[in-house]
């Protein structure tokens, strides 16, 4: 069963609010996709953009990402993703129940 873009918005917003992660104004009111990035600064902050496919996340990481620690979260599968270089992400530990 596919998860709707509105549902991803709700999941991401709920996840961030429960953990005191800042949600940028640009995220509110938008529909979201399955992949989200959280910068682990102080305080942690959600990147306003989300992505549907791994290739777009990889492009962001290679070309636009800040040089700060971050989490890459797949809200469809409920797992954290790791980027080790190359063209795709690798599954890591679950982050949602």
N, C-alpha and C positions, 0 to 999 in steps of 0.2 A: 504494500500500500504506500503510495507516494505521499510525502509530506508537503503540504502547500507552503508557498512563500510566506503567507501570513503566519502560518504556524511557526516557521523558522524565526520570524521576527519576535513572536511571543516567547519562544524557547530561549533565544539569545538574550532578550531583555530580562526575562526572569532569572536566568543564570547570572547575569551581570549585577542585577539589583540585589540578589541574595549574597553576593560576595563583595559588595561595595566597589564594583568596577565602574568607572566613569563611562557613561554612554554619550557620545557626541551628539549635538543637536542634529547633525546631518543624517543620523541613523533613525531618529524618531519619525514615525509616519511613513517610512519606506518599507516596502516588502523586502525580505532578505532571502539569501541563498544559504546552502548548507555549510559552507566553510567560512569561519570567522577567525580573525586574529586579534589577540589581546596583547598590547604592549605591557610588559611587567615592570613599568616604572613606578614611582611613588607619587601619586596613587596609580594603580593599574588602570589602563584605558583601552576601551574597545576601538578598533579601527572602524570608521563609518562604513566602509565598503565591505561587502561579502561576495563570495564567489560560488559559482555552480560547478566548475570543473577544476581539477588539480592543476592543469596547465596554466590557468590564469593566476592561481595562487603562486606557483613557481615563478612566473613572470614578475609578479609583485615583489616576491622575496629577492629576486636577482636584481631588480631595477629600481624599485621604489621604497623598499622597506627601510626603516630607520635602523641604525646600528645599536639596538637595545634588545635585551632578552624579550622573548615573546612566546606565546602559546598559539598554536594553530589547532583549532577545534573543528571537528566534523560533527555537526548537529544532527545529521541523518543517522550516522552510526553510533554517536555518543562516545567517540574516542578522540584522544589527543593525537595529532599527527606530528611527525618529525620530518624535517627536510635535511637530507644528507648530501645534497648536490644532485645533479642529474635532472631528469625530467618529471619526477614524480615524488609524492610524499609517502612516508612509511607510517603504518599504524603503530600506535603506542598503547598506552593504558586507557581504560575507560575513564570518563570524567563525569558521567551522568548515571543515575540509578536506572 
